[in-house]
Amino acid sequence: MAQTNINIRMDEDLKREFDSLCNELGLTMTAAFNIFAKTVVRQHKIPFEISLNVPNTETIAAIGEVQEMKRK
């Protein structure tokens, strides 16, 4: 199978952290990206949720308060 190169731009700190985690997992960053790409192709979707509806800490606390009040 022929190989090709991809250039990806990312924050230096993120790259360093990602590389470190990959090393801990026994992977190279290339292997990790290949796993991601193969999973996307196989599943025909991004293999994790991407959402803007993630509540912040204050909202989570407010939801918890409301749920607690409902229980009383």
N, C-alpha and C positions, 0 to 999 in steps of 0.2 A: 504494500500500500504506500503510495506517495505521501510524503510529509509536506506540510506548509507551515509558515510562520504567521503568528498573529501578534500585533502590538497592542497592549492594553495600558491605558494611563490610569494611575490611581495614586492616592496620597502616599507619601513615603512611609509614614507611620503605619498605615493600614497594610502596606506591602510587607513591612518588617514583621508585623504581628501575624499576618497570614502565612508568611514563609516559616516563621517559628512554629506555628500550629501544625502546618503541613509536615515539618520535620519531626515533630512529636508523634504524629500519626504514621510516620514512616513513608511519607509521600513527598514528591516534588510538587511545586506549584503547577507545573505542566501536567502532571498526573491528575491533580485535583481538578483543574479546568477541563481536562478530557473526561473525567468522570461526570462532571456537571453537564458538559455538552452531550455526552452519550445518553444521560438520563433525560435531558430535554427532548432529544430526538425520539427516544423510546416511548416516553410518556406523552409527547406532543403538548407539553406544558412546562412551565417553570416549576421545579419540584419543591417549591415552598411558597407559602402565602406572601404576597406583596400587597401591603395595605396602607392606606393613609388613616385608617380608622383605629389607630392604636391610641388609647387614652393615656394622658400623662399622669404623673403621680397624684396630682391634686384631684383629677377626675376619678381615678381609681379609689381614692380615699372617700370621695363623696358617694360613689356607688356603694361602697362598703357600708357607709353610715346609713344610707337609705335601706339597704337590705337588712341591716341590724334593726332599724326602726320597724320594718315590716314584721319581723319575727316577734316583736313585743306586743 
